[in-house]
């Protein structure tokens, strides 16, 4: 009976860490205001840390090994809490779906994306691109404000100023070198931090103080 409880504790520990890491990674696919999900993640993080420590303390072995293991658990807990998950998500999501992002860019440059609301610059995304931003079937495609060139913006939420977006710069000779967050007089410079993903694609992370910049 004791052994089965010990094994169950180990399973709880592993599952809790899976929930924590998966949740922190995928949290960026939606809104910033996911308070319930964040509360669940915080609770799972506490359960993961405590259950793993108890599991180690109940294991057979010398105290030195246990102290080393507990130190490692504390380090893991802090590491998971401090890792830049937003940037990790952006780079890995782009890499995992690189061919789709490339195909979408080709359609944008060829003006082959179906117009949804022309006056607002919205275009429909073909169904094969649904996985790039789950829950979204449209993107913004239009000119830079007060600058040459165009941008395709794939926001990951329905906010007026999306918390996170993938952005593609095109239709200008220096498109490969343009950082949208360095262009003065644009909403990108005012509201976002930009991270280059390569091939003219950027990841835009909304600034915490963006409301003060409006």
Secondary structure, 3 states (H helix, E strand, C coil): CHHHHHHHHHHHHHHHHHHHHHHHHHHHHCCCCCHHHHHHHHHHHHHHHHHHHHHHHHCCCCHHHHHHHHHHHHHHHHHHHHCCHHHHHHHHHHHHCHHHHHHHHHHHHCCCCCEEEHHHCEEECCHHHHHHCCCCCEEEEEECCCCCCEEEEEECCCCCCCCEEEEEEECCCCHHHCCHHHCCCCHHHHHEEEEEEECCEEEEEECCCHHHHC
